[in-house]
Amino acid sequence: MKKILLTISIIICSVRLVAQEVELPQYVSHLADNPFLISPTYAGIGSGLQIRLNGVSQWIGVEGSPDTQSVTVEARLADRFGGGLTIFNDRNGFTTQQGAKLSLASHLTLSDFHDSFLSFALSYSYIQFGIDTSQNNTSQSLANRSVGNSNFDVGMLYRYERFSISANVSNLLDKKVRDFNSSEPKVLRKYTMYSSFTFDKISRNFELEPSLLVEYREFDKRSRTDLNIKARKGIRDGYVWAGLSYTFLNDQFFVPNAIAPLFGLKKSNFYASYGFSINMNKTQDFNYGTHMITIGFDYERRPSLARCTQKMMIF
């Protein structure tokens, strides 16, 4: 059993050493009413100010498994502009990432009659990647190693009434390769498409929102798809919601990689949610799944004078 756990830990660390994603590790955090994590184009749409504190622990029970904490703040800066900030800390085995991303979004109204809007966004990120060598298995004393990386993301969002679709490119610039590993990738570009539709006429104070997330990485051609469904029910001064996310790798079409049930509550300005992901591959025998907790606060400001940043949904 110890050999199995050791092998899994080595695999986790090896993947991070070679890949060095240099980004906020993605889970299903966007489902916690925070699509800003998927695309900066959502900054400034809806509430005047939104804060989300998020903690994700993956593969619980496996030593050195990924553990991530993040805080996001997004707000409407003017009637047609929004901005956001993401700060995160991630540990995976003997590797760490700390970083921050600053985003600015601009929103345009294409049609008031049909509620048709177009948004653009630009983000700048700085991430520090490090390796802890203090517990290496040799007799040598090696200094810890770290390197910083700056990059840019761009995004575009189109909304038509209750339908939305966004396209984003992360890590536009090639990375300057240091001396971590000869196979360290230079190209870190990631392409993401996210789309959703909200049904609001099923019954009073009820919304049903199916969504789709597709992710593709240029360097190693990895890609995945998330199929999601969320239901919101209005309560006094807020709403409750429940959802389900189904993830598969695109080279194993529709073969489940993970299934995640989630639920949450918004009461006045307070928000809380919990999610649990069940691995559907061979690692499920050696861990207790992935857990996500989100705490948030929403602060309303004066309503926007521009429809492109007004809240179009019930909740």
Secondary structure as UniProt FT lines:
FT   HELIX           2..19
FT   HELIX           29..31
FT   TURN            32..33
FT   HELIX           35..37
FT   HELIX           40..42
FT   TURN            43..44
FT   STRAND          49..57
FT   TURN            60..61
FT   TURN            63..64
FT   STRAND          67..78
FT   TURN            79..80
FT   STRAND          81..92
FT   TURN            93..94
FT   STRAND          95..111
FT   TURN            112..115
FT   STRAND          116..131
FT   TURN            134..135
FT   STRAND          145..160
FT   TURN            161..162
FT   STRAND          163..170
FT   TURN            182..183
FT   STRAND          190..197
FT   TURN            204..205
FT   STRAND          206..217
FT   TURN            218..220
FT   STRAND          223..235
FT   TURN            236..237
FT   STRAND          238..249
FT   HELIX           250..252
FT   TURN            253..254
FT   STRAND          256..267
FT   TURN            268..269
FT   STRAND          270..279
FT   HELIX           282..286
FT   STRAND          290..299
FT   HELIX           307..309
//
